[in-house]
Amino acid sequence: MSISKNERNAAVGDLGMSSPKVSVVVPSYNRGDYISETIESILAQTFTDFELIFIDDGSTDDSAEIVQAFIDKDSRIKYFKQKNSERAVARSYGMTLAQGEYICLVDSDDTWYPEKLEKQVAVMDADPELVCCYGAVDRMDMESNPAAPAKRQLEGYSGNIYEDLLKRNFIPSVTPMLRKKYIEMIGEQKTEFIPYEDWDFWLRLARIGKFEHIAEPLGCYRLHPGQSVQNVKADRIEDVTFAVLDSNTGKREWGMGTSEDSNSSPPSFALGAIPVSEAYSLAYLRCGYWYIVSGDLRTARDRLRKSLERNKKRIYDYRWWGLYLMSFVKTLMPNTVDRLLGSFH
């Protein structure tokens, strides 16, 4: 779904003439059970010069009524509803409406800690060259109780992070703050990369300049049964994983030709064979994981072999050996293996 120029201009006009420092974009679809907690955490920020742009992606629950109750009390909140079109479209639409110098994205079931915006604005103001800053996140369950943290959501990198980001997406969806002018340079999030449209988005931004990681948690990510590894479609994850890598390196198999896709835009700086091979090796490793989860053990072992082919040093990687062994053990102890794999998701 694309938004026409007239529709966009009309919506921007509805936002008013004053320009806040920060625009907060919240895409949402049928999250009536959680949006109050999300909005309350945003309104509780110690930094107050922001607008909250709520994009209702065709919800059929009571989301509109809940948001309206907040709008009646706080004029910084703006509500827009569109036909259900996926979260990438909702986020992109919200970003086109943003009037702030900085744009923050947060999903409608996650929450922020009170000083999140204050700390990030200070970081961005201190370094005009920063494209994005992001922080670690804690995790909570469906009832907002603390959940065990995930290492990948606590760690991050600063500086020119492109090669690190090719290996995996380590930027939590809860905490990024982006400089608006750079978003305008790279364009919208791409629906063909769902569910990894955010990974591609960060990669395109990372070509432009520096990112800054804030080590302390700035918010909380909510876990859902719908995020369970039991519901994954491994072939879809594989297709999208390699589509993102292809688009952002210009090559699928290093040394075996360049992508013919005119929309594939390789980075503006040189990528050597080693970082690209490592990125694909790790991608095959992750695909092996997902195929074990889905029960396709033969394909899992094939992807693990491909991972080793792309980087021979993978043979010393405990993760590779763990997955390889699990691809055999699962036939004997399926429940035990599923529990082990689920703990790493």
C-alpha positions in Angstrom: 0.0 0.0 0.0 1.3 3.5 -0.8 0.1 6.8 0.4 -0.6 9.4 -2.2 1.0 12.8 -2.0 -2.3 14.6 -1.5 -3.3 12.2 1.3 0.1 12.7 3.0 -0.1 16.5 2.7 -3.6 16.5 4.1 -2.6 14.3 7.1 0.5 16.5 7.8 -1.7 19.5 7.8 -3.9 17.9 10.4 -0.8 17.6 12.7 -0.6 21.3 13.1 2.1 23.9 12.4 4.4 23.5 15.4 7.3 21.2 15.0 8.3 19.1 18.0 11.8 17.8 18.6 10.8 14.2 18.5 8.1 12.3 16.6 7.0 8.9 18.1 5.4 6.5 15.6 3.3 3.7 17.0 1.9 1.2 14.4 -0.8 -1.0 15.8 -3.2 -3.8 14.7 -5.7 -5.1 17.3 -3.6 -4.4 20.3 -6.4 -3.0 22.4 -5.2 -5.1 25.4 -1.8 -3.4 25.5 -1.9 0.1 23.9 -2.9 1.9 27.1 0.3 0.6 28.8 2.4 1.6 25.7 0.9 5.1 25.4 1.1 5.7 29.2 4.9 4.9 29.1 5.4 7.4 26.3 3.4 10.1 28.0 5.4 9.5 31.2 8.7 10.6 29.5 10.8 13.2 31.3 11.4 14.7 27.9 8.1 16.2 26.8 8.7 18.0 23.4 7.3 15.2 21.2 4.3 14.2 19.2 2.8 10.7 19.2 1.6 9.5 15.8 -0.6 6.4 16.3 -1.2 4.5 13.0 -4.1 2.1 13.3 -3.5 -0.6 10.7 -7.1 -1.5 10.2 -7.9 -2.7 13.7 -11.3 -4.3 14.4 -11.1 -4.1 18.2 -11.6 -1.1 20.5 -8.2 0.5 19.7 -9.8 3.7 18.3 -11.9 4.3 21.4 -8.9 3.7 23.7 -6.6 6.1 21.8 -9.4 8.7 21.7 -9.6 8.7 25.4 -5.9 9.6 25.5 -6.3 12.3 22.8 -9.0 14.0 24.9 -6.4 14.5 27.6 -3.3 15.2 25.5 -3.1 17.1 22.3 0.3 15.6 21.4 -1.4 12.4 20.3 -2.5 12.1 16.7 -4.6 9.1 15.4 -4.7 7.9 11.8 -6.3 4.7 10.5 -5.5 2.9 7.3 -6.6 -0.3 5.6 -4.8 -3.3 7.0 -1.6 -3.3 5.1 1.1 -4.8 7.4 3.3 -3.1 10.0 6.0 -2.0 7.5 3.4 0.1 5.7 2.0 1.5 8.9 5.5 2.5 10.1 6.4 4.1 6.8 3.1 6.0 6.7 3.7 7.3 10.3 7.3 8.4 9.4 6.0 10.4 6.4 3.7 12.3 8.9 6.5 13.0 11.4 7.4 16.6 12.0 10.2 16.1 14.5 13.9 16.3 13.9 14.2 12.8 15.4 11.9 9.9 14.9 11.3 7.0 17.3 9.6 3.8 16.5 7.9 1.5 19.1 5.3 -1.3 18.7 2.0 -1.0 20.4 2.6 -3.7 23.0 6.0 -2.6 24.2 6.9 0.0 26.7 9.5 2.7 27.5 11.3 3.7 30.7 10.7 7.3 31.7 14.1 8.7 30.8 14.4 7.0 27.4 13.8 10.1 25.2 15.8 12.4 27.4 18.9 10.2 27.2 18.6 9.6 23.5 18.0 13.3 22.6 21.2 14.2 24.6 23.2 11.6 22.6 21.9 12.7 19.2 22.3 16.4 20.0 25.9 15.8 21.0 26.9 14.2 17.7 25.2 15.7 14.6 26.8 12.9 12.5 24.8 10.2 14.2 22.2 8.5 12.1 20.7 6.5 14.9 21.0 5.7 18.5 19.4 2.7 20.2 19.5 1.0 23.6 19.3 -2.4 25.2 15.8 -3.7 26.2 14.4 -5.8 29.0 11.7 -8.4 28.4 8.2 -9.0 29.9 5.5 -11.6 29.5 1.9 -11.1 28.5 0.9 -9.9 32.0 3.8 -7.4 32.1 5.8 -9.5 34.5 9.6 -9.5 34.0 10.9 -12.2 31.8 14.5 -13.6 31.4 16.6 -11.1 29.3 17.9 -12.1 25.9 21.6 -11.5 25.4 21.0 -10.4 21.8 18.7 -7.6 23.0 21.2 -6.3 25.5 24.3 -6.1 23.3 25.0 -3.8 20.5 27.7 -1.9 18.5 28.6 1.7 17.9 30.2 3.5 15.0 30.1 2.1 11.5 28.2 -1.0 12.2 27.3 -2.2 8.7 29.4 -5.3 8.6 28.3 -6.3 12.1 24.7 -5.7 11.1 25.1 -8.0 8.1 25.7 -10.9 10.4 22.5 -10.4 12.4 20.0 -7.9 13.4 20.9 -6.7 16.9 18.8 -3.5 17.0 15.7 -4.0 19.2 12.5 -2.6 17.7 11.7 -0.9 21.0 14.4 1.7 21.3 15.7 3.3 18.0 15.9 7.0 17.6 16.6 8.1 14.0 17.5 11.4 12.4 14.6 12.2 10.1 16.6 13.6 7.2 18.3 10.2 6.7 15.0 8.3 6.7 14.0 10.6 3.8 17.1 9.6 2.0 16.5 5.8 2.1 12.7 5.6 1.7 10.1 3.4 3.3 10.4 0.0 4.9 9.9 -2.8 2.3 7.0 -5.2 2.7 8.7 -7.9 0.7 11.1 -8.3 3.5 8.5 -9.0 6.2 9.2 -10.3 8.9 12.7 -8.9 8.6 11.8 -5.5 7.1 13.4 -3.7 10.0 16.8 -5.5 9.5 16.9 -4.3 5.9 15.9 -0.8 7.1 18.7 -0.6 9.6 21.2 -1.9 7.0 20.2 0.8 4.5 20.6 3.4 7.2 23.9 2.0 8.4 25.4 2.7 5.0 24.9 6.4 5.6 26.8 6.9 8.8 27.3 6.1 12.5 25.1 4.4 15.0 25.4 4.7 18.8 24.5 1.9 21.3 23.4 2.8 24.8 24.2 -0.1 27.1 21.5 0.4 29.7 17.9 -0.8 28.9 15.6 1.9 27.7 12.4 -0.1 27.4 10.7 -3.4 27.6 9.8 -5.9 24.9 6.7 -8.0 25.3 6.8 -11.7 24.6 3.7 -13.4 23.0 2.8 -17.0 22.2 2.5 -15.7 18.6 6.3 -15.1 18.7 6.9 -18.7 19.6 9.3 -20.8 17.5 6.6 -23.4 17.3 4.7 -21.1 14.8 7.6 -20.4 12.5 7.7 -21.2 8.8 11.3 -22.0 8.2 11.2 -21.7 4.4 9.7 -18.1 4.6 12.4 -17.1 7.1 15.1 -18.5 4.8 13.7 -16.7 1.7 13.6 -13.4 3.5 16.9 -13.8 5.2 18.7 -14.3 1.9 16.6 -11.7 0.1 17.8 -9.1 2.7 21.4 -10.1 2.3 21.2 -10.2 -1.5 19.7 -6.7 -1.5 22.3 -5.3 0.8 25.5 -6.9 -0.6 24.6 -7.1 -4.3 25.8 -10.8 -4.3 24.3 -14.0 -3.0 27.3 -16.2 -3.7 30.5 -14.2 -3.4 32.6 -14.5 -6.5 29.8 -16.1 -8.5 28.2 -13.0 -10.1 26.3 -9.9 -9.1 22.6 -9.6 -8.5 20.7 -8.5 -11.6 18.0 -6.8 -9.5 18.2 -3.1 -10.2 16.7 -2.4 -6.8 19.6 -4.1 -5.1 21.8 -1.3 -3.9 25.2 -2.4 -2.7 26.8 -0.4 0.1 28.7 2.8 -0.9 31.9 1.4 0.7 33.8 -1.8 -0.3 32.8 -5.1 1.3 35.5 -7.8 1.3 34.9 -11.5 0.7 35.4 -12.4 4.3 32.6 -10.4 5.9 30.2 -11.3 3.2 31.0 -15.0 3.4 30.6 -14.8 7.2 27.2 -13.1 6.9 26.0 -15.9 4.6 27.5 -18.6 6.8 25.7 -17.3 9.9 22.5 -17.0 7.8 22.7 -20.6 6.9 23.4 -21.4 10.5 20.2 -19.6 11.6 18.2 -21.4 8.8 19.5 -24.7 10.2 18.0 -23.7 13.6 14.6 -22.9 12.1 14.4 -26.1 10.1 15.2 -28.1 13.2 12.4 -26.3 15.0 10.0 -27.0 12.1 11.0 -30.7 12.1 12.6 -30.7 8.6 15.8 -32.3 9.9 17.3 -33.3 6.5 17.0 -29.7 5.2 18.4 -28.5 8.6 21.6 -30.6 8.1 21.9 -29.4 4.5 21.8 -25.7 5.6 24.4 -26.4 8.4 26.7 -27.9 5.7 26.2 -24.8 3.6 27.1 -22.7 6.7 30.4 -24.7 7.0 31.1 -24.3 3.3 30.8 -20.5 3.5 33.2 -20.4 6.5 35.4 -23.4 7.3 36.0 -22.0 10.8 32.4 -22.7 11.7 33.7 -26.2 12.6 35.0 -24.6 15.8 31.7 -22.9 16.6 29.8 -24.6 19.5 26.6 -23.4 18.0 27.2 -25.3 14.8 27.9 -28.5 16.7 25.0 -28.0 19.0 22.5 -27.6 16.1 24.1 -30.4 14.1 23.7 -32.8 17.1 20.1 -31.6 17.8 19.2 -32.4 14.1 19.7 -36.1 15.0 18.6 -36.1 18.6 15.2 -34.5 17.9 13.9 -37.7 16.4 14.6 -39.4 19.8 13.8 -36.5 22.2 11.6 -34.0 20.3 10.1 -32.3 23.3 13.5 -31.8 25.0 15.1 -30.4 21.9 12.1 -28.0 21.3 12.4 -26.7 24.9 16.2 -26.1 24.4 15.7 -24.4 21.1 12.8 -22.3 22.4 15.0 -21.0 25.3 17.4 -19.4 22.7 14.6 -17.6 20.6 
